[in-house]
Amino acid sequence: MQSLSNKRNLHTYGQYVARLRLRDTLVKGKLSMNESTIWWLIAGSLVGIELMTGTFYLLMLAIGASAGAIAAHAQFSFSSQLITG
């Protein structure tokens, strides 16, 4: 009985520690994404939707989003990224 009780305590303690770590990362803002990552996610989503629909214009938008991602990698300002993309 004692070992089962200890396992439960360790499990709840592990959950408690995980919650504290998650709270700390959310408060400190460590879960933020780079602008280039967001651009690449947009480009990938547009390509995926384009493959499902078979249209051509979404592919052009995906190419523009890729250009915005490259501009973000070059550390251009956000307005420059929008103009590029």
C-alpha positions as YAML, in Angstrom:
chain: A
units: angstrom
residues:
- id: 1
  name: MET
  ca: [0.00, 0.00, 0.00]
- id: 2
  name: GLN
  ca: [2.83, 2.37, 0.80]
- id: 3
  name: SER
  ca: [4.41, 2.10, -2.67]
- id: 4
  name: LEU
  ca: [1.07, 2.80, -4.38]
- id: 5
  name: SER
  ca: [0.62, 5.88, -2.22]
- id: 6
  name: ASN
  ca: [4.14, 7.07, -3.07]
- id: 7
  name: LYS
  ca: [3.52, 6.55, -6.79]
- id: 8
  name: ARG
  ca: [0.37, 8.66, -6.60]
- id: 9
  name: ASN
  ca: [2.20, 11.39, -4.72]
- id: 10
  name: LEU
  ca: [5.03, 11.36, -7.26]
- id: 11
  name: HIS
  ca: [2.52, 11.50, -10.10]
- id: 12
  name: THR
  ca: [0.68, 14.47, -8.63]
- id: 13
  name: TYR
  ca: [4.00, 16.12, -7.80]
- id: 14
  name: GLY
  ca: [5.11, 15.64, -11.42]
- id: 15
  name: GLN
  ca: [1.90, 17.24, -12.65]
- id: 16
  name: TYR
  ca: [2.43, 20.12, -10.23]
- id: 17
  name: VAL
  ca: [5.98, 20.70, -11.47]
- id: 18
  name: ALA
  ca: [4.83, 20.51, -15.10]
- id: 19
  name: ARG
  ca: [2.13, 23.10, -14.43]
- id: 20
  name: LEU
  ca: [4.62, 25.40, -12.74]
- id: 21
  name: ARG
  ca: [7.01, 25.13, -15.68]
- id: 22
  name: LEU
  ca: [4.21, 25.82, -18.16]
- id: 23
  name: ARG
  ca: [3.06, 28.81, -16.14]
- id: 24
  name: ASP
  ca: [6.60, 30.18, -15.96]
- id: 25
  name: THR
  ca: [7.13, 29.83, -19.70]
- id: 26
  name: LEU
  ca: [3.81, 31.48, -20.47]
- id: 27
  name: VAL
  ca: [4.50, 34.36, -18.09]
- id: 28
  name: LYS
  ca: [8.03, 34.91, -19.34]
- id: 29
  name: GLY
  ca: [6.91, 34.70, -22.97]
- id: 30
  name: LYS
  ca: [9.21, 31.87, -23.98]
- id: 31
  name: LEU
  ca: [6.60, 30.29, -26.25]
- id: 32
  name: SER
  ca: [6.73, 33.05, -28.84]
- id: 33
  name: MET
  ca: [7.47, 32.22, -32.47]
- id: 34
  name: ASN
  ca: [9.78, 34.06, -34.78]
- id: 35
  name: GLU
  ca: [8.16, 36.08, -37.56]
- id: 36
  name: SER
  ca: [9.80, 33.84, -40.14]
- id: 37
  name: THR
  ca: [8.21, 30.76, -38.56]
- id: 38
  name: ILE
  ca: [4.78, 32.34, -38.83]
- id: 39
  name: TRP
  ca: [5.44, 33.22, -42.50]
- id: 40
  name: TRP
  ca: [6.55, 29.64, -43.23]
- id: 41
  name: LEU
  ca: [3.44, 28.23, -41.51]
- id: 42
  name: ILE
  ca: [1.24, 30.51, -43.61]
- id: 43
  name: ALA
  ca: [3.07, 29.47, -46.80]
- id: 44
  name: GLY
  ca: [2.77, 25.78, -45.94]
- id: 45
  name: SER
  ca: [-0.92, 26.11, -45.14]
- id: 46
  name: LEU
  ca: [-1.56, 27.89, -48.41]
- id: 47
  name: VAL
  ca: [0.27, 25.19, -50.37]
- id: 48
  name: GLY
  ca: [-1.73, 22.49, -48.57]
- id: 49
  name: ILE
  ca: [-5.03, 24.21, -49.30]
- id: 50
  name: GLU
  ca: [-3.93, 24.76, -52.91]
- id: 51
  name: LEU
  ca: [-3.23, 21.05, -53.30]
- id: 52
  name: MET
  ca: [-6.70, 20.22, -52.01]
- id: 53
  name: THR
  ca: [-8.55, 22.74, -54.16]
- id: 54
  name: GLY
  ca: [-6.46, 22.65, -57.32]
- id: 55
  name: THR
  ca: [-6.47, 26.41, -57.81]
- id: 56
  name: PHE
  ca: [-3.48, 28.41, -58.96]
- id: 57
  name: TYR
  ca: [-3.85, 31.67, -57.08]
- id: 58
  name: LEU
  ca: [-3.20, 30.14, -53.65]
- id: 59
  name: LEU
  ca: [0.16, 28.95, -54.93]
- id: 60
  name: MET
  ca: [1.04, 32.52, -55.84]
- id: 61
  name: LEU
  ca: [0.05, 33.67, -52.35]
- id: 62
  name: ALA
  ca: [2.23, 30.90, -50.88]
- id: 63
  name: ILE
  ca: [5.18, 32.15, -52.93]
- id: 64
  name: GLY
  ca: [4.53, 35.64, -51.57]
- id: 65
  name: ALA
  ca: [4.42, 34.29, -48.01]
- id: 66
  name: SER
  ca: [7.72, 32.52, -48.66]
- id: 67
  name: ALA
  ca: [9.20, 35.84, -49.80]
- id: 68
  name: GLY
  ca: [7.94, 37.37, -46.55]
- id: 69
  name: ALA
  ca: [9.64, 34.55, -44.61]
- id: 70
  name: ILE
  ca: [12.92, 35.19, -46.40]
- id: 71
  name: ALA
  ca: [12.58, 38.89, -45.61]
- id: 72
  name: ALA
  ca: [11.98, 37.97, -41.96]
- id: 73
  name: HIS
  ca: [15.13, 35.83, -41.98]
- id: 74
  name: ALA
  ca: [17.00, 38.87, -43.31]
- id: 75
  name: GLN
  ca: [15.56, 40.80, -40.33]
- id: 76
  name: PHE
  ca: [13.64, 43.34, -42.37]
- id: 77
  name: SER
  ca: [10.98, 45.37, -40.58]
- id: 78
  name: PHE
  ca: [7.43, 44.02, -40.50]
- id: 79
  name: SER
  ca: [6.23, 46.61, -43.01]
- id: 80
  name: SER
  ca: [9.03, 45.58, -45.39]
- id: 81
  name: GLN
  ca: [8.00, 41.96, -44.95]
- id: 82
  name: LEU
  ca: [4.42, 42.83, -45.91]
- id: 83
  name: ILE
  ca: [5.56, 44.74, -48.97]
- id: 84
  name: THR
  ca: [7.89, 41.90, -49.99]
- id: 85
  name: GLY
  ca: [5.30, 39.22, -49.34]
...
